[in-house]
Amino acid sequence: TLEYLMRHLACLAGSCSATNMPTKNLVIVWAPNLFRSQQEESACASGRAACMELQRQSNVVEFIIDHTDVLFCSSSTLGIGDGAGERPPAGALS
C-alpha cells in the first residue's frame, strides 16, 4: 500500500506543472496523515514540539517521495506472488 501511494505521489510531483502539486505541497498534506501518533496529539499542547514533529514527518515523506524508484525497486517485489510489482490496469480502481 505504501509503495502504491508513494508511486502515485511521485507521479503527481513529477507532473507538478499540470497538477500544481510539487513534492513540498504533497508533503504538507500527507506527512501529518501518514505519521499521526498519540505523542503528536499530546505535543499539540506545545507549539514548538508540534512544529518539530511535523518537520521530522515532512522530511521522511519528502525523502520517500523523492526516492520512490530506489526504495521500491520492482526487483525487490518479484516472487512475492503473481503480478507482484505490477500496476493494476487503467480504470481498475475506478
TIMI-216020 format. One record per residue (C-alpha): residue number from 1; residue in three letters; x, y, z. Coordinates in Angstrom, 3 decimals. Example, Ala and Ser with C-alpha at 12.3 -4.5 7.8 and 13.67 -1.06 7.14 Angstrom:
# residues 2
+-----+------+----------+----------+----------+
| seq | type |        u |        v |        w |
+-----+------+----------+----------+----------+
|   1 |  ALA |   12.300 |   -4.500 |    7.800 |
|   2 |  SER |   13.670 |   -1.060 |    7.140 |
+-----+------+----------+----------+----------+
//
This chain:
# residues 94
+-----+------+----------+----------+----------+
| seq | type |        u |        v |        w |
+-----+------+----------+----------+----------+
|   1 |  THR |    0.000 |    0.000 |    0.000 |
|   2 |  LEU |    2.799 |    2.398 |    0.886 |
|   3 |  GLU |    4.575 |    1.627 |   -2.373 |
|   4 |  TYR |    1.460 |    2.262 |   -4.438 |
|   5 |  LEU |    0.715 |    5.526 |   -2.614 |
|   6 |  MET |    4.300 |    6.780 |   -2.876 |
|   7 |  ARG |    4.498 |    5.920 |   -6.582 |
|   8 |  HIS |    1.266 |    7.861 |   -7.103 |
|   9 |  LEU |    2.552 |   10.862 |   -5.140 |
|  10 |  ALA |    5.871 |   10.764 |   -7.021 |
|  11 |  CYS |    3.914 |   10.730 |  -10.281 |
|  12 |  LEU |    1.889 |   13.757 |   -9.131 |
|  13 |  ALA |    5.078 |   15.568 |   -8.118 |
|  14 |  GLY |    6.611 |   14.732 |  -11.487 |
|  15 |  SER |    3.629 |   16.348 |  -13.204 |
|  16 |  CYS |    3.561 |   19.410 |  -10.950 |
|  17 |  SER |    3.198 |   21.781 |  -13.890 |
|  18 |  ALA |   -0.197 |   20.212 |  -14.585 |
|  19 |  THR |   -1.207 |   19.271 |  -11.025 |
|  20 |  ASN |    0.257 |   22.293 |   -9.215 |
|  21 |  MET |    1.408 |   19.852 |   -6.520 |
|  22 |  PRO |    5.201 |   19.750 |   -6.236 |
|  23 |  THR |    6.741 |   17.480 |   -3.604 |
|  24 |  LYS |    6.682 |   20.187 |   -0.905 |
|  25 |  ASN |    2.910 |   20.664 |   -1.298 |
|  26 |  LEU |    2.271 |   16.916 |   -1.219 |
|  27 |  VAL |    4.379 |   16.611 |    1.925 |
|  28 |  ILE |    2.358 |   19.312 |    3.690 |
|  29 |  VAL |   -0.836 |   17.355 |    3.037 |
|  30 |  TRP |    0.360 |   13.782 |    3.527 |
|  31 |  ALA |    3.019 |   13.838 |    6.267 |
|  32 |  PRO |    0.679 |   14.508 |    9.215 |
|  33 |  ASN |   -1.782 |   11.905 |    7.935 |
|  34 |  LEU |    0.799 |    9.166 |    7.425 |
|  35 |  PHE |    2.601 |    9.637 |   10.751 |
|  36 |  ARG |   -0.125 |   10.617 |   13.200 |
|  37 |  SER |    0.590 |    9.356 |   16.729 |
|  38 |  GLN |   -0.604 |    9.784 |   20.300 |
|  39 |  GLN |    2.651 |   11.546 |   21.132 |
|  40 |  GLU |    1.943 |   14.054 |   18.380 |
|  41 |  GLU |   -1.537 |   14.734 |   19.745 |
|  42 |  SER |   -0.145 |   15.378 |   23.229 |
|  43 |  ALA |    2.626 |   17.515 |   21.691 |
|  44 |  CYS |   -0.022 |   19.824 |   20.255 |
|  45 |  ALA |   -0.147 |   21.499 |   23.654 |
|  46 |  SER |    3.381 |   22.712 |   22.949 |
|  47 |  GLY |    3.601 |   24.580 |   19.658 |
|  48 |  ARG |    7.371 |   24.124 |   19.415 |
|  49 |  ALA |    7.215 |   20.340 |   19.915 |
|  50 |  ALA |    4.406 |   20.006 |   17.376 |
|  51 |  CYS |    6.381 |   22.055 |   14.850 |
|  52 |  MET |    9.493 |   19.906 |   15.322 |
|  53 |  GLU |    7.443 |   16.715 |   14.970 |
|  54 |  LEU |    5.848 |   17.992 |   11.770 |
|  55 |  GLN |    9.292 |   18.853 |   10.380 |
|  56 |  ARG |   10.539 |   15.297 |   11.039 |
|  57 |  GLN |    7.449 |   13.807 |    9.415 |
|  58 |  SER |    7.822 |   16.099 |    6.420 |
|  59 |  ASN |   11.475 |   15.171 |    5.956 |
|  60 |  VAL |   10.664 |   11.456 |    5.942 |
|  61 |  VAL |    7.770 |   11.743 |    3.487 |
|  62 |  GLU |    9.744 |   14.050 |    1.193 |
|  63 |  PHE |   12.652 |   11.590 |    1.168 |
|  64 |  ILE |   10.348 |    8.676 |    0.327 |
|  65 |  ILE |    8.626 |   10.586 |   -2.495 |
|  66 |  ASP |   11.933 |   11.814 |   -3.931 |
|  67 |  HIS |   13.495 |    8.333 |   -3.798 |
|  68 |  THR |   10.481 |    6.144 |   -4.589 |
|  69 |  ASP |   12.130 |    4.419 |   -7.554 |
|  70 |  VAL |   15.148 |    3.409 |   -5.468 |
|  71 |  LEU |   13.241 |    2.434 |   -2.316 |
|  72 |  PHE |   10.581 |    0.432 |   -4.143 |
|  73 |  CYS |   12.537 |   -1.082 |   -7.000 |
|  74 |  SER |   10.438 |   -3.611 |   -8.893 |
|  75 |  SER |   13.041 |   -6.384 |   -8.495 |
|  76 |  SER |   12.509 |   -6.386 |   -4.703 |
|  77 |  THR |    8.869 |   -7.456 |   -5.111 |
|  78 |  LEU |    9.454 |  -10.261 |   -7.609 |
|  79 |  GLY |    8.474 |  -13.680 |   -6.394 |
|  80 |  ILE |    6.007 |  -12.473 |   -3.786 |
|  81 |  GLY |    3.063 |  -13.534 |   -5.906 |
|  82 |  ASP |    1.625 |  -13.471 |   -9.364 |
|  83 |  GLY |    1.678 |   -9.956 |  -10.717 |
|  84 |  ALA |    3.848 |   -8.630 |   -7.890 |
|  85 |  GLY |    5.116 |   -5.167 |   -8.597 |
|  86 |  GLU |    2.733 |   -4.641 |  -11.496 |
|  87 |  ARG |    0.272 |   -1.781 |  -11.623 |
|  88 |  PRO |   -3.415 |   -2.567 |  -11.999 |
|  89 |  PRO |   -4.905 |   -1.938 |  -15.437 |
|  90 |  ALA |   -6.115 |    1.593 |  -16.126 |
|  91 |  GLY |   -9.600 |    2.084 |  -14.719 |
|  92 |  ALA |   -9.349 |   -0.900 |  -12.352 |
|  93 |  LEU |   -9.609 |    1.324 |   -9.295 |
|  94 |  SER |  -12.497 |    3.408 |  -10.617 |
+-----+------+----------+----------+----------+
//
